[in-house]
């Protein structure tokens, strides 16, 4: 299935439509080309006016949601370097910094290959760098406060979320091209499905299971 359309069934439907055209039956390349052309024609829809696009966007807004982004700083305590003491060292560092308002005045941890600062990253990107526990903690983390220690595959971390951009649906004017493309694709698929239903009624096509 592509875009909700059974492509195998669609091919059989269009072959039935072409059976009366002997040249298409003799030339499989021509037949394939004509089938693809018929699909393109069947998917054609009118470009919506402004009001229709606004209505579509209102109904399908969830499709265009942008996930939250986070600006994150962390202190890293390596289990490879510190062994079992890494967690204790992280706890002591947390207690020593308290809720120090100046993140740059925090104690120094170990060097982390991906860096100690992530500027406006998706939670999945941070999760990929720092691990599942830290990625899951971002949504509920208080702004500009240290939390932890939190464990990663590499050790223990103190984490500070310094800024966020909440999940949101952009204004239509910002993503109008994306919304228009989605509208044309969805309406085109719907029109193709109606065409296929009509062909199946006309020719009594039975689609074989692959």
Secondary structure, DSSP 4 states (H G I P E B T S, - for coil): -BTTB-HHHHHHHHHHHHTT-HHHHH-HHHHHHHHHHHHHHHH--PPP-HHHHHHHHHHTGGGGEEPPEEEEEEEEEEHHHHTTHHHHHHHHHHHHHTT-S-GGGSPP-B--TT-SEEEEEEHHHHHHHH-HHHHHHTTTPPBT-EEEEEEETTEEEEEEEEEEE--EEPPGGGSHHHHHHHHHHHHHHHHHHHHHHHHHHHH---PPP-
